[in-house]
């Protein structure tokens, strides 16, 4: 009776090749990273970015799907904060930076709850939201510039960074609107979080439908900066991925 050969994935085939197991260390000499560990690290990185992208999209869709009640808003923002903290922790290797990021995220979430339920500390939450936005910029651009291979993992990480920028900017718009009502012409028949996300996405992609407009100087400034970052991100993303494919060839 003939037995069909076992079907192996590409990764398993590579791991079984003798020449692949004898690859020299990748990176600096003190790191001692072999070809096997680089492959495994790439796979884990791809799964991580894919999972974070799924959670981020879920955080954006909670309010449009389930309404704009207070519990739904808290659940959506809590999920969004988990994504931001996870991205910061995975990108910052220094333990002090991770602790600072976690503490800042807790203050951000606590301040947001105070704004939602007690109408307090609006200005402080706007400042913390701006700091978190800078952290998101650091995470996304560092992820792009640190990529040495052009593959599916790089593409998923780039997409996650792009959506993360839009969501973080939307959180900043949300806090500005709560601090200075009327800063944006958000519609009254839609949730504030979903409207902010929509406006952030059309601004980041330079679509500019015109149905929502910044009507205050602070809103105009932040919207203009987001448009600049959106164009810059696309340029850096395309250059990084195309350059990675050329290095592979």
N, C-alpha and C positions, 0 to 999 in steps of 0.2 A: 504494500500500500504506500503510495507516494504521499509525502508530507509536504505541504506547501511551506516555502520559506517564510520566516517571520518578517513582517513588515515593520520597518523601523523609521522613525522620524529623521529629519535631517540632522538635528542635534545629536541623536543617539548614534547615527552613522559616523559623525565627526568624532565623537568621544571614543569610538572603537578603533579609529585609525591610529596606528603606531606613531606615524609622523606628527599627528596632531597632539598626542600626549607628550611628545618630546619638544614641543615648541618652547623657545626661550621666553624668559619673563617679559611681561608686557608692562611698560611704564618704567619708573625709576628702579634702580637696583635694590634699594632698601625695601621696596614694596613686595617684590618677589611674587608678582601676580602671573600665573601661568595662563596659557591659552584656554584651558578648561575653565578656570575661575572667571575669566573674562566673558566666556560664553554664558555661564550660569548667571553672572551678574547682569548681563544684558537682558536675559530672560526675566529675571526678577524685576528689573527696572521697568520693562515693558508692561508686566502685570500690574505693577504699582501705579504707573501713569494711567493705564486703562481703568483701574478700579477708581482712582480719584476722579477721572473724567466722568464716569458713570454716576458717582455720588454728587458731583457738581451739577450735572444736568438734572438730577433728581431734585436738588435744592432749588433750582430755577423753576421747575415745573410744579412744585407743590402748591403754590398759591393759585396759578391759573387753573389747576385741576380741582382743587378742594375749596376754593373760596379764599376770602381775605379776612377771616376771623383772627382774633388775637392768638389762639393756640396754633393755628396754621402758620401764622407769621413767625412765631417763636420757633416752631419746629423747622421751618425752612431756613431761618437764619442760624439756628444751632447746627444744622447739617452743613451749611456753608462755612461756618467757623471751623468745624472739624476738618473740612477739606483744606482750608487755608493753613491751619496749624500743622496738619500732616505734611503738606507741601513744604512748609518752612523747615520743619524738623528733618525731613528727608534730604533737604538741600544744604542745611547748615551742619557742618561737621563738628564745630566747637560746642562743647557742652554748655558753656556759658551763653552762647548765642541761642541755643535751644531753650534754655530756661527763661531767658529774657523774652523770646518769642511767645512761649506758653503763657507767661505772666501777662504780657501785653494783650494776648488774645482773650484771656479771662477778663481783664479790665474792659476790653472792647465789648464783649458779650454782656457783662454786667451793666455797663453804661447804656447799652442799647435797650436793655430791659427797663432801666430807670427812665429813659426817654419815652418808651412806649407806654408805661403804666403810671409813672409819676410826673412826667413832663419836666424832667430835671437834667442838668449837666449837658445841655445841647452843644455848647461850644467845645467842651472837653471831648465829647464823643466824636465831633468832627475832626479834631486834631488827631485823636487815636486812629480814626478811620484813614486819615491821610498817611499816618505812619504805616498802617497795614497795607495801604496801596503801594507805598515804596517797597515794602517787603515783598509784595506780589511781583513788582517789577524786577526785583533782584532775583527771585526764584525763576521767573520765566526766561529772562535773558541769560542767566547763568546756565540754565538747562540747555538753551540753544547753543551757546558758545562752547560748552563742554562736550558737545557731541562730536565723536570722532568717526562714526560710521553712519551711513545713510541707509536706514532700514525702516521697518514698520514701527519699531519702538521709538525712533526719532520722530516719526510723523505723529504718533499718538501723543508724545510729550509736547510737541509743538502745538497741536490742537488744544490740549489741556491748558497750556500757558495762555493761549489766545482767549479761550473762554473764561479763564481765571481773571485775566485783566478786565474783561467786560463786567464780570460779576462784582469784582472789587470796586471798580469805578461806580457801578450802580449802587453799591452800599454807601459810597461817599455822597452820591446824589441824594440818596434817601435821607442821610443825616443832615445835609444842607437844607433840604426841603422842610424837615421837621424843625430845624433851628430857625430858618427864615422862610416861613410859609409864603408861597407865591414865587419862589426862585425859579420854578419850572412850571410850565403850563400842563401839568399832568391832568388827565381826564378824571372827572368825578365818579364815573361809572366803572372804574377798574381799580384793582388793588395797587397800592403805592409801590410795593416791592416789584411786582410784575411790570408795572409801567416804567420803573427805573431801569430794570433789566432790558426792556425793549429799547428804551432811549439810548442806553449805553451801547447796545449791540449795533444799532443803526449809526451811532456816532463813531464807534471804533472802526466800522467797515466803510465809513465815509458815504453812506447811503443818503442820510439827511432827508427823510420824507417830509419833514416840516410840520407834522401834526403835533409834536411836542417841541417846545422851544425854551431855551434859557432866558428868563426875563429879568435877571439880576446880574450885577457885575461878577460876583463870585461864581455863579452858575455858568456864565459865558466863558470865564477863564478856565474852569475845570473842563468844560466840554471841548474847548479849543485844544487844550493839552492832550486830551484823550484822542482826538483826531490825529494829532502829530504822532503820538505813540503808536497808534494803529498802523499808520503808513510805515513808520520805522520798523515795527515788528515784522510786517510782511517782507520788507526788504532784507532784514537780517535773517528771517526764517528761510526764505528762498535761497539766499546766498550760502547759508550754513548747510542746508540739506544738499544742494547741488554740489558744493565743494566736497562734502563727505562722499558722495557718489564718485566724484572724480578721483579722490584719494583711494577709494576701493579698487578702481580700475587701474 
